[in-house]
Amino acid sequence: MAAPQYQPKFEQDDYPSRTFSEPMLIRRHDPVIYSNEIDNAPLSEAQIAEYEKNGFLFLDDIFSESELSSMVAEMQSMRDDQDIKSREETVTERSSKEVRSVFAVHQLNELFGRIAEDPRLVAVAEYILGDRVYVHQSRLNYKPGFGGKEFYWHSDFETWHTEDGMPRMRALSMSITLTDNDDTNGPLMLVPGSHKTYVSCVGETPKNHHVLSLKKQEFGVPDKASMSELIEQGGIVTATGPIGRIVLFDCNTMHGSNSNITPIPRSNLFFVYNALSNKVTQPFGHQPPRPEYIGARQSIRPLKSALFK
């Protein structure tokens, strides 16, 4: 594929949120798939159509058993490392103080840094986003048995746009399951088709919102009526599957997960890829940007391209 032509940033805010007194449903203004060449695409035509329609896709058999064993071992090591637990990149559960998330894992861990730049992942991100990409955010999400709390319904883009300054819907997440995810241990839930509607949320963002929101998000979450309408239209799909399944989902796909009250832990590795032409600007919510380890701003580095010359 030819090298992309970078476009200027948009000054107008097409996706206002936390501004109005009532919630609003706004039609998506951006493409879902930014590439149109089918030849040599890293996804099949059926997979591309499924992602376009639903806003997410499951990918299996990407990593070998050896690769997955190494990732699981590193995930467990980071969870049990007291030095990691005391770092600012680590978020703990409100009550149990067990590790909930570790951010910037592609910078803290050599193996996860290599996985983030794996050409098998980068090629998919570049194709969907039609551009060179960089890692906007990475994290390990832990949901320990009996104590892992819910992640309430949300669109990542609403937060990245409002609190980080991501201009357009030109980013995606890849969640790699590092434990079995079943119907009972709090798997990711996604709403098919929700990526084509932006929910403008109510409530002014508090200062230093990330300090509490990463433990329990209360601002930037959809209202019950909007959420009910999206689910009535699209339903809910649970992202269950074995270790190694990749859940690929659009930045505006509505998703969340329940608490884990089983003894079976659930852990996933997340990489957020953003188009190089979609680098963050000043937050649209008119608050200071969140820390660098949550959303890359100073450390933006394009990954070695798998598609573009």
N, C-alpha and C positions, 0 to 999 in steps of 0.2 A: 504494500500500500504506500501511496505517496505521503510525504510528511504533511501534517495538517497545517492549515493556515490559521494562526491564532487570531481570535476576534477580540475587539475591545470590550471592556467591562460595561455592563449595563448600569446606568445611573438610576433609572426608575425602579422602584420596588414593586414588582408584580406579585409578591407574596408577603404582604404585611401580616403581622401577627402580634398578639398581646398589645394591641392598639385600640381596638373597638370595644364597645360595651357589650356587644353581642357576638357570638361566634358566626363565622361566615364559611361557606363552601366555595372555593375558588377553582375554576377549571385550570388544569395544568397548561402552561404556556410553552413548555419545552418538549422536545422529542423524548422518547424512551430509548430507542436504538438510534445512535448517531452515525453508524456506518451503514452503507447500502450495498457493499460488495459481498456477494455470496461466495465467490471463488476463494478458496484458501481460508475461509472463516474458521475460527477455532470452535464454533458451535454449528450444529446442524440447522437446516431451515426450520425443522419442527421445534427445536429448542429456542431458536430466535423468536418464532411466533408465540411460543408459550410465555417467554419472558415479556414480550411486548403486551400480551393480553393480561397476564396475571400480576406482573411486577416482581416475580421471583421464579427461581428455577433450582432444582436439586441436581447436583452433579456427583456421580459416584465413580469409584475406581480411578481417582486421580493419583493418589499416593500409594506407595507400596506398603506392605506390612512393616518393613524395617523403618521406613520414614515415619510412619504413624507411631511406632513404638518409641522412637526417639522424641517425638513431640509430646507424647503422653508423659514420658519420664521427665522432660523439662518442665511441663506444666505442673506436675506434682512437686518437683524440686522448688519451683518459684513459690508455690503456695506455702510450703513448709519453711522457707528461708526467712528467718527473723529480720535479717537486714532488708529484704524486699518488703516485708510487712510494715516496716517503720518508714518506708520512703513515701514521699508526697504523691507518687504515682499510684499508690495502693489505696483502695477504698474498702472499708470493712463494713460488715453488717451492723446496723444500729444496736441490736440487742446482744447478739452472740459474740460480736467483734471478730468473727471469722472473716477471712478474705472474701470479698464480693467481686472485686475487679482489680486488675493490674493494668494500667495504661502504659503506652509507649513500649510495649514488649519487643517490638522490632528493633528498638535501640538498647534495651536492657539485656537482651538475650541474643547471642550470636546465631543460634539455630533459627529462632523465629525471624531474625533479620534476613536470613537466607530464604526462608519460606516466603516472606513478603515480596521478595524480588524474583521468585520462581517464575520462569517464562511461561509455564502452563497457566498460572494465574494472571500474570500481566497481560498475556495475549487476549484473554477473555475480557478483561477490564478495558483494554485499549480498543477492542472491537466495539463493545457496547457503547463506550463513551466517545469513540471516534477521535481519539487524541492520545498523545503521550500522557502518562499518569504519574502521580506521586502518592505516598501514603499520608492521608490527612489525619488518620487516627488508627491506632491499633490497641488491642486490649485482650486480656484473658478474662472471661466471665466465669466465675465459679458459683455454683448453686449447691452448697453442701447439703447432705441429707439432714432432714428434720429442722434445718435452720435457714435454708436459702429462700429469701423473700422475693416477691414478685417484681417484675419490671412492667410498669403499667403501660397501657396502649399509648403509642406515640409514633410520630413520623420523625425520623432522624433529621430530615432536611429542615423541618420547622426549627429545631434546635440549632443546627449548624448554620442556618441562614440568620436566625435572630441573635444568637449568642456568639457565633464565630465569624459571621460575615461571608458565608458562601453564597455567591450571587445567584447561580442557576441550579436547576435539577440536572446536574451532570456528574453525579457521583454514585457509587454503589458500595455495598458491603459484601464481603465473603465471610461466612461463619463456618469454621471447620469444627466438626464435632470431635471432641477428644474423650468423650465417654459415650456409652449408648444413651440415646435420647428416646424415651418411650412416652406413652400417653400419661404416665403417672408422675414422672419426676420433674415436671415444670418445663416442658419443651417450648421452644419458640412457636408462637402462633402468628399467622399472617392472614391478612384480609385480601383475597384476590381482587384485582381491579382498583384497589384503593389508591394506587400510585398516580392515578389520573385525576384525583381530586385533592386539593390542598385545603386542610382545615385550619382556618385562622382562629387561633385560640384567644381566650380572654384572660386578663390579669397581667399587670405590669411586672416585669422581671425584677426580683429583688437583687440588691447588690450581693456580689459573691455567691450567686445562685448555685454555682456548681458544687459548693461545699456540701450542701444538703441534697441537691437534686440527684447526685450520683448514688446516694443511699436510697432516696425515695423521691421520685419526681412528682411535683405538685403543680408546677407552672409549665406551660407548653404542652399540656396534655389535652386531648380532644374532649369536648362536652359529651354528655350521654346521648343527646339527641343525634348529633352528627355521627357518633360512633355507631349508634343503632342503625342509622340509614346506610352507612357503608357496609355493615355486616348483613343487613337485609338484602342489599344488592349483590354482595360477593360471597357471603358466607365466611367461614373460618377454616383454614388448613393448618394442621399441626405439623411441624417439621421434625417428625420422628425419623429414626434411622440409626444405623450402626456407627461405630467409630470411623471417622474418615469421610463421612458424607459432607459435602459442601452445600450450604444454603446460600445461594446468590440472590441478592434482592436489591431493588431500586431504592434510592435514598428517600423517596417519599412513600414507600409502602408502609401502611399502618401495621404495626406488630407489637407484641408484648409477650409476657409469659407469667404463669401462675407461680405461687410459692411451691417449694418442694417439701412436702411433709412425709416423704418416704425416706427410708434409710439409704437410698441409691443416689449418689451425687450426680450432678450434671455439669459438665464444663465444656466451653466452646472457645475457640480462638477466632478473634475478629480482625479483619483487615478492611479498612475503608480506603478505597481508591477514588481520587478526585482527578478530573481532567486538568491538565496543566493550564489550559486557557480559562479555567474556572477557579483560579487561586482565590483565597479569601481576601476580602477587603475589610473595611471597618464593620463591626457588627451592625445589622439593621435594627437591632433592638436598642441602640443608643446607650449601651453599657460598655465598659471596658471589656476587651476580649478575654476569653477564658485562657488558662495557662497553656503554655506551649505543648505540654505533654498530653493535653486533651485534644487540641486542634493545631496542627502544624501551621506556623506563620513565618518564623525566622528560619526554620530548618527544612524548607521545601526543597526537595531534590528529585528531579525526574528520574524514574527508574529506567534501567536499560531496556530499550524498546524491543518487543518481540515481533511487532508488525510493521512499524514505520522505519523507513530508511533515512 
